[in-house]
Amino acid sequence: MLTLTSHLTAARSCCFGAQFEQKARLHTTRLVYSYSNHKSPSKYSHFIDFVRFRAKGGDGGDGCVSFMREKYLPKGPPNGGNGGRGGNVIIRATTNEGSLRRLGRVCSAKRGHNGMGGGRHGMRGDDLVIQVPVGTIVREVPLPEKKEEEEPMDKEARRAARWVYYPRMEEVEAVPEGKVNFFRQAERLMDEEDRYLKWRLRNENPTKIEVDLAEDGQEVLVCKGGAGGYGNPYFLTTENRSPKWATRGRKGEERQIELELKTIADIGLVGLPNAGKSTLLGAISNAHPKQGNYAFTTLHPFVGTVDYADQFQLTVADIPGLIEGAHLNVGLGHAFLRHVERAKLLVYVIDISGPSPFDDLKILQQELQAYKPGLIQRQSLIVANKADIVNPAKENLEALQSQVKNIPIIPVSARYEKNVLKLTSVLRKEVERIRAEEEAIKKTLRNDDDEDFI
């Protein structure tokens, strides 16, 4: 205990200065969300930030072939209801989710209900709403090529796939010569509708879906449900008073969808493995990321919130440790680097007690620049962690300060929570400035839009 006390006393004078003595933090902290169940170490691998699946809108319900039957009306008019429309597939962002869910290869909305007699239309199919974390990018990709059917459908099979027949309907081929074949007329009517729908689909030229769900509650419709089939009253004419057929529901839309999660946080902690990022996050917030004295302790992004006494908040993301070659996907580099892109402020966490802190910084900057050119131009801060290790820390800190002139450097001891108050004050000042700049840009854009509208 005496050794530890003298050790820290020496550290106060050499690295931190007078503010090292301040222990009380003027803000409370809490955990916003994490991307794992941190209470269960065995579940750390369950974080998912990339999913690809096939989305399919629900098929429409079939129309009904029915006729009114009453005591004195044995052959009443047709009264079959239309089928209900199939459900839609919707992807919605929510702050209640921290990781993408495991999804099946095909995610389908519910089929519409069939129409019924008495003019009762089928109910609409239930929508499929897929909840994803805020910060998810929804992207449409080409569908895999379907294998050609071994044998094309014959005439009867095609009819069975389109039509619903009345149980006692006579064979359509058995219409006497010279009489109008009403079923043929109905087929031509539906063929014309099919041609129109195909023409509209070609001319609408829909753009591929690519939406960034950056706000809570934001959603995107990825697949519409199919239209319900027509009941037999649809085919009623002045000549044909008892149509004995209805149509089946149309197929719902089908798309191949990619979901890519990119963490949204004010601050991104970037560092080499075992630099102390998780310990630092735990020191400035009430998050509880896994910590350990070995590399790659953090296996996925972990986000905490710092709540100040005046209700100001900022979010901090602990990004898993990067290694040299991360931009080439070495050590799952791409999976980690994508979570840095959205951070407003980059904080390089450097082990100041290591053999060459400046080389560590250069590795981090090179990997960020190679992954996304211009990323290192973002507002940055260097946290010289492990400054309580006196002997190498003082010399390394002085050397780093002489080598880096354009990025502020703050020495801290995340383990003993020393100089954390100064760090949180600087973080707040930088985040407030960045938010003000972003709000000014948004206001300018809104004013430009209003002028264009006028």
N, C-alpha and C positions, 0 to 999 in steps of 0.2 A: 504493500500500500504506500509506503514511504517512497519507494522507487517511482511509482506511478505519479505521485504528487510532484516530486522534483522534476520529473520528465515533462509534465504539463506546464509547470512554472517556467521552465526554460523555453518551451514552445511559445508561451505567451509573448515573451520579450522578442523572440527572433522572427516570428512570422506574422502574427495577428495584430499586434499593437494593443492600444487601450481598449478597443471594443471587445476584445476577447473575454473581458471580465463580465460582460453582460450575459446573464443567464435567462432572464425572463423574456419571452417572446410576446409581443403585443397583439398577437392574433391567435385565433383558434384554427384548427385544421380538421379536415374530414376527408374521407375517401369518396370520390365521385363514383368511379366504377373501375373495375380491373378486368382484365381479359382472362381471368381464371378464377377458380375457387382456391384462394390462397390458403385456406384452412386444410386443404387436402393436397399434399405434395404430389400424390400419385396422379392427379388430374391436370398437372401443368401442361401436358402435351395436348390437351383438348382444345387449345386455342386454334381457331380457323380463320384465316383472312383471305382465302381465295376459294371460290366454289364455281363449278360449271354444271349446269343442268338444263334439261329441256322443259320449257313451260308450255302448257296446253290449256287453252280456254275450254270450258265445258261445252259439250255438244248440245244442240237444241233438242227439246223434247218433240216427240212425234205428234202430228195432228191426229184428230179422232174422226172416224167415220161413224156417224150416228144419225138417227131420224127420230122425229117427234112421234111418239106413240101414245094416244089417248083412247078412251072408251069409244068415242064416235069419230076417231081420226086414225084409222089403222095404217094409213100411208101418209104420214105428215111430212113436212119439209125437213131438209137436212139441218141438224143442230150440233154437229161435232165441233168441239173447241180447238183452238190452235195450241200447239205445243209451246212451252215456256222457253225463253232464251237461256242459253247456258251461262254459267258464271264466268266472271273475269278473273284473271290472275293479276294481282296487284302487289307491288313491293313497296313497303312503307318503312321509313326510318324512325327509330325510337331510341331514346336515351336509356331505356330499360334493358337493352341488349348490349353486351360487350364483345361478342364474338359471333361470327357467322355460324349458322346451324348446319349440321350435317343434313343434306337434302338427298332425296332419292334421285335416280337418274331422270325420272319424269315427274313433274309436279303438275297435277291437273286440278282444275276447278270442277265443281259439281255439274252434272248434266241437268238440263231443264226437265221439268216434269211433263208428262204427256197430257195432251188435251183430253177432255172427257165429254160425255154426252150432256145434253141440256145447255149447250153453248158455254160450258165452263172451260176456260183457258187454263193451261198448265202453269204452275208456279215457276218463277225464275230460279235457276240453279244458284246455289250459294257461291259467293266469290271466295277465292283462295287468296288470303292476305299473308304474305311472307314478311315477317318482322326482321329487320336488319339493323345493325348499329348505325348511328349517325356517322357520316364519313364514308359510306359505302358507294362505290361507283357501279352503276348498272350498265352493262354493255351487251349489245346483241352481236353474236358471231354467226357465221354461216352454219346452217344445219348440215349434219353429215349426209352424204349422198345416200339415198334410199336404194336398196337393191331392187332390181326390176323383178316384177312378179313373173313367176314361171309360166303361168297361163293367164291370158287376159280374160276378164270376166265376160261371160256370155250374156246374151240379151236378157234372159230371165233373171240372172244374178244382178245385173245392173238395175233392172226394174225393182227387184226386191229390196235393193239398197236405197231406193228413192221413194217407193210408194207403200202406202198402207191400204189394204183392200178390205172391202166389206166381206164378211164371212160367206155370203151367198152370191157374191158377184160372179156373173157368168164369164166365161173365157173371152178375153178381148178380141181374140182372133175369130170368134164365132159370130161376128156382127153380120147380119144378112146383107147381101150385095144391094147397093142402092141406098142404104141407110147411112146416116152420119155416124162415124166412129168417134163418140165424144171423148173416149179415153185418149185417142190419138191427138185430139185437139188439146187436151190437158197436157200431154207430153210436149207438144210443140210450145205451149205457153211456158212451161218450166224450162225448156231448152233456151228459149229467148231470154228468160230471167238469168239463167246461168251465163249466157254470153254477155249480158249487160254487166253482171258482177265482175266477170273476168276483165272486161274492157275498163271498168272503173278502177280496178286494182292496178292495171298497167298504167293508166293515165294519172293516177294519184301519185305514183312514184314515191312511196313512203320512205322516209329517211331511216337509217339504222338507229336503233335506240342507243343513246349514250348519255346518261344522266348522273349527275353528282348529287347524291342525297345528303346535303350538308346541314339540314335543319331538322329539328325534331318535328315529326308529323308529316314531313314532305313525302310524297308518294309518286309512283309512276305506274301507269297501266301498261303492262307488257303484252298481254294477250286478251283479246275480246272473245266472249262466248259466242257460239254459233246461234243463228236465228232459229226460232221454233218452226216446226212444220205447219202447213196450212190444214185446217179442218175442212171437211167436205163442203161446207157452205161457200168456201172460196171459189169453187168450180161450178157453182150454180149459175145457169144461164136461162134465157127465155125458152130455149129448146130442150135443154137437159135439166129437168126438175128434180132429179134424184141421183146426183153424182155419188158413186159408191167407192170413192177413193179419196185418200188424203196423202200428204207428203210427210216424209220423215224429216227430223230436224237436221240442220246443216252442221258441219263439223266446226269446232272452235279453232281459233288461230293457234299456230304452233311456232315457237321460236326457240333457238338455242341462246341461253343467257349466261353471261359471266358476272359474278359478283366479286369485287375487289375492295377490301377494306383498307382505308388509309386513315390512320389515327388523326383525330382533330384535337389539337392542344395548343395552348398559347406558347408553351416552351417545350422543346425537345432536348432531352439529355443524350448527348452523343459521346461515346468513349470506347476505348479498347476493353476487352474482357477484364473483369476484376479491377476496374478503375475506381469503383465505389459509387456507381450511379444509383444503385438500389438503396444503398445506405443513405445517400444524399436525399433521395426522394422521401425516405422515411423520416429524415431529420426535418425537412421543411413542410411536410404534410403529415396527415394521419394515415397515409397508405401503409400497407404492410407487404411490400414485395419480398420475395425470397432473397435471403442474403447468405453469403458463405465465403470462406477464404479460398476460393478456387475459381477458375475461369468458367465463363458461360453459366453463371448462376441464374441469370435472367434468360428465359427461353422465349419470351414473347413480350409485346408492349404492355406496360402497366401505367395507368393514368391516375394521378391524385390531384386534389384541389387544395389550394391554400386559401383559407378564409381569413381576411384581416378584420381588425376590430370594428372598422367602419363599414362592414359588409362587402367590401371589395373582394373579388374572387379572381383567381387565375388558375389555369390547369397546367400540369406538368406531366410529360410523358417520359417514362424510362424506356428507352429503346435498347433491345438486346445488343450486347457488345459486338463491335465490328472488328474484322481482322483484315489484314492486307489481302487484296484481291476480292473484296466484298462486292465491288461493282461488276465482277465477272460471275457473281453468284457463289463464290467460295464461302463456305460456312453459312449457307442460306442467306447470303448478303442481300439479294433482291427482296426477299420476304421481310427483311428488317429495314432496308433503306426506304421502302415505300412509305413507311410510317414517319419518316423525317420530313417529307415533302411539304406537309401542311403547317408545320410549326412556324409561328410568327418569329420566334427568337430561338436561335441555336445556342446551346450551352455545351461547350466542350469540357468534359470532365477528365482532367489529366491527373494521373498519379504522380504528384510532385516528388515523391520519395523514390521513384523509379530511376533507372540508369540514365535515360535520355528523354525527359518530358517534351523537349522541342521536336524530336523525331516522332514521338507519339502524335503530337498535334499535326505534323505534316502528313502522316499516314491518314489520319481522319479527314483532313481537307482534300487530299488527293482522291480518296474513295468517294467522297461526296461530289466532287467536281466531275469525276469520271462517270458517276451514275447519272447525274443531271447537271449539265453545264450551267453555271450561274448560281447554283445552290449555295456555294460558300460566300456569295456576295450578300446573303441575307444578314440581318443584324445578328451579331454574335457576342458571346461572353465566354471567358475562360475561367473555370473553377479549378484552382490548384488544390486538389484534395489530398488528404493524408499529410497535411502540413504539421501535424503533431509529432511526426517522426523527425526529430530535431536535426540530427547530423546531416543527412543528405538534403533535407527539405530547404534549409536556408540557402545553401549554395545553388541548388537547382532553381529556386524561385528567383533569385537575383539574375541567374543566367537567362531564364525564360523571359523575364521583364526586359532584359537588354536585347533579346532577339525578336520579341513581338512588340511592335509599337502601336499598331492600329486596332488592337482588341483589348478591352479592359480585362484585368486579371484580378481575381479575388481569392486569396488563400482561405481554406476552411479545413476543419476537421469534422467530417460528417459523422464519424464514429462517436465523438464526444460532443457533437452539436456545438462546436465553437465557431464563432464569426458567422453563424447562420442568420442572425438578425440583420447584419449588413447585407448579406446576400439577398434575403427576401426583399429588403428595401430597394436594392438596385433592380431586381427582377420586376418589381411592381412599377418602378419608374419607367423602365423600358417598355413593358407591356402597355401601360397607359399611353405612352407616346405613339406606339405602333397602332393601337386601336383608334386613336384620334386621327391619325393619318388615313387609315382605312375608311373611317366614317366620313372624312372630308371628301375622299374620292367618290364614295357612294352618293353623297349629297350632290356633288357636281354632275354625276351621271344622271341622277333623278331630275335635276334642273334642265339638263340637255334634252331629256325625253319629253319633259313638259313643253319646252319650246318647240320641239318638232311636232308635238300634237296640236299646238295652237296654230 
